[in-house]
């Protein structure tokens, strides 16, 4: 019986978003602009949530965690993609690829857990407002956050180890970063264990927060249906609308990318969805939470006013009068 000699893969070639050379400058400009907006917008939300005294609540602690995760998630993938877009050599070493896979899966999974914690926060605030301050505390949010980081890190470590044990028949990854789906496609044999884990343990870790969110909003929906005050109803809907929109953006792309049979994978389409998940969604999140949240907008005005004062604006100056009029 003949022995098949498989060459050991020491590096991968990331094919990027497009193979058309004329599209590379356009892709570079668009992605760079979105990346800068995403990083600056989320960094501003983190600064405001941590520095403004009126935002020292569990909800805004969780919002700052979500913004931090968005910064890390997009930074794991986008800078490398930007370099490769304008470069002839698009290689990444084997070890760096596995490390990137680990951090991407851990941080990406963590986003769902934070959104689930935010859903629970909204559930208690609407369904049990009198006991909100005793049930949802900073300590509880911190414990949830730390526990979630441990869970997603162990989950990501498991996947990274299993992928590192695969034998690859090629090194050209049809993606702009090392994601699990295109790596499994390069395996010389069908990775049955990995696929089973995606649909069992992966569902438990990644999708269980989504079902928790659905359960929370089902209870919130019942509570809203019983409200007789128009003002209370309007406030409840306003409180939840931003969070619902972010959940739909996240899980719409995640379910499309990962939770479907391997026979239906379309790597070219997945690259387009991935750019939405890794760049567009982190860019939109701070806009959604700032434009639709009066408390955040008020905190941003106070922050800018403080910066203007520290910039030696005179109390009677025209610029200061204009700023007070805007505020």
N, C-alpha and C positions, 0 to 999 in steps of 0.2 A: 504494500500500500504506500503510495507516494506521500511524502511529508510536505505540507504547505509551509513555506517560509514567509512569515509576516515580518516586515521591517518595523522596528520599534520607532514609534513617533516621538520625536523630541521637541517639535514645535508645530503649531497650527497656523494656517493661513486664513485670515478673516476676510471674506470676500466683500464685506461692507453692504451698504444699502443698494448700490447700483453698480453695474459693470460698464456703464457708458461714461467715457472720460469727460465728455462735454457737460455732464450733469454734476461732476464732482464739485466745482466751485459754487454752484447753486446750492447743493446739499450742505456744503460747508457753511455758507453764509446763513442759511435758514436755521440749521441746527445750532450754530454758535449763538445766534440771537435768542433762540428759545432757551438755550442753556443758561445764558447770562440772566435772562428775565426770571427763570426758575430759581436760580441760586440767590439772586438779590431779593426777590420777593419773599422766599421762604426764610432767608436770613433776617429780613426786616420783621417778619412775624415772630420769629424766635426772640429777637431783641425786645420787641414791644411786649410780648407775653411775659418775659422774665423781668422787665424793668418797671412796667407800669403798675402802681399799687392797686388800681381798680381791676386788674386782670389776674390777681393772685388767687385764682380759684382752680378747682380740679379740672374744669372744662378747658380752661386755657393752658393749663399744664399739659393736658393731652394734645391740644392743638399745637403747642410748641414741639412736642415729641413727633407729631405727624410732619411738621415742617422740617425738622431735623432729619427725619428718615428720607424725605423727598430730596433734600440736598445730597445726602450720602448716596441714595439710589441712582440719581442721575450722574453723579460724579464717578461712580464705579464704571460706567459704560461710555459716557459721552466724550470726555477728553481723549481717550484712546481712539474712538471712532473719528474724531476731528483730525487727529494726526494721520491716521491711515487714509483719510479721504484725499489728502494732498500728497501722499507718499506712494512710491512704487512698491516698497516693501511693507507688507501688511501682516507680518508674522507676530506671533506671541508664543513665548516658550510654554512647554507642557505644564510646568509647575505654576507659572503665572495664570494659565488658563484655568487650572483647577482652583486656584485661590480666588480668582474672579468669580467663578461659578459659586463657590461657597458664600462669598459676601453678597452676591446678587440674590441668591435664594434666601439667605437669612434676612436681609434687609427688606426684600420684597414681601416675604411672608409676614414680617413684623408690622408692615403697614396695615394689613388686614386685622391684626390683633388690636392695634391702637384704635382703628375705626370701630371695632366691637366694643372696646371700653368706652368710647365716646357715645355709642348707641345706648349702653347701660346708663351712662350719665344722664342722657336725655330722657330715658325711661323713668328714672327716679325723679327727675326734676318735674316731669309732667304728671306722673301717676301717683307720686307720694311726696309732694313738695314740702310738707311740714316736717318731714324727717330727712330731707335731702342733706342738710349739713352734717347730720350724725351718721348717715349711711355712706355717702360719697365724701371721703376725706382725702387729703394729700397723701397720707400714709397708704390708704387703699390703692390709689392710683399708682404710687411708686411700687408697691408690691406687685400689682398687675403687670406693670411695665417690666420689672426685673424678671419675673417669672416667665413672661412671654419671650424675653430675649434668650433665656436659657432654653426654652422649648424649641424656638425656631433655629437656634444655633446648633442644637443636637440634631434636629431634622436635616439641616443643611449639611452638617458634617457627614451624616449617613449617606446622603446622595453623592457628596463629593468623593467619599471613599469608594463607593460602588462604581462610579464613573471612572475613577483612576485605575480600577482593576480590569476595565474593558480592554480588549485588543482592537485597535483601529486599523481599518484597511485603507485609510487615506487621511490626509491632514488638511483638506480644504473645507472650512466651516462656512456654510451658506448663511452667514449672519454677520453682524457687526460687533458682537461680543460672544463670549463663551457661555452659551445657554445650554440647558440640558437636552432639549429636543434635537437640535442639529448635531450635538455630540453623539447622542444615541443613534442617529442615522448613519454615523460613520463606523459604527461597530461592525466587526466582521461576522458576528453571530447575533441573532436576535436577542436583545437584552431583556429576557422574560422577567427576571427578578426586578429589574429597574422599573419596567412597565407596571408590574403588579404593585410595587410600592407607590407609584404615582397615583394609582386608583384606589389604594387602601390607606396607607399611612399618610400619603400626601393629601388625600381628601380630608382626613381627620385634622391635620395641622393647618392646611391652607383654607379649606372650604368651611370648616366648622365655625370660624368667626362669622362667615356670611350667614349661616343659618341662625346663629345667635342674634345677628343684626335683624334678620327677618322676624324672629320671635319677639324681639324688643319692640319693633315697629308695629307688629300685630297688636301687642298690648297697648301701645301708644294710640293706635287707631281706635281701639275700643274706648279708651279714655276720652279722646277728642270727640267721638260720636256722642258722648254723654254730656258734653259741655253745652250749657245754655247761654253763656255769655259770648257775644261776638268778639269782644276784645280778647278774652282768654283763648278763644279758638284761633284768632289771628296771630296771637303771640306764640302759641304752640306750633302752628304751621311754619311761622317764620323761624322759630328755633331749630326745626328739623330740616328745613328745605336744603340748606347748604350741605349738611351732612349726607342727606340722601343722594344729592347730585354727585358728590365725591365718591360715594359707595358704588353708584352705577358706573361711573367712569373707570374705577379700578377693577371691579369684578367682571364687567363686560369684556374687558380685554383679557383678563386672567383666565376666565372660563374658555374663551375662544382659543387661547394659545395652548393651554396645558391639559384641560379636562375633556379630551375627545380621543377617540381611537387613533392609534398610530397610523392606520391605513389612510386616514383623511388628512394627514399633515400636508400642508402646502408651505414650504419653507420661504418662498418668495412673499407670500401673503403674510406669513408670520413676522417677517422683518418689518413690514409696514405697521402691523399692529404693535410690535415691540417699540418702535419709535414713538408711537402714541403713548404707550405705557411708561416708557423711561424718560421722555422729554415733555410731551404735551401735557399729560396729567399733572406732573409736578409743577409745571408752569401755571396751570389753571387753578390749582388748589388755593394758593394765597389770594388770587383774584376773587375766587368764589367766597372765601371766608372774610375778606376785607370789604368787598363791595356790598355784601348782603348782611353785614353785621355792624350795627350802630356802635357797639362798644369798642370794636376793633378800630373803626374809623375815628372814634373819639380819641382813642389811645394814640393813633397815628398823628392826629392833629396836635395832641399835647407833646408828642416826641419832637415833631418838626418845630413847634413853637419853642421848646427848650433849646433845640439846636440853633434857632435863630437868635435867641437871647444870648447864648454862649458865643455867637458870632459877632458880639458887640453891636447889636442893633440898638439904637437909641430909642427910648420910650416914645418920643414925639416924632420919630422919623416917619416919612411917607411910607416906607416899606413895612414898618411895624403896624401903622394904621391899616394898611391894606390887609396884612395877615390877620389882625384882630377882626376885621370885617368878614374875612373868609371863615374864620373859626366860629 
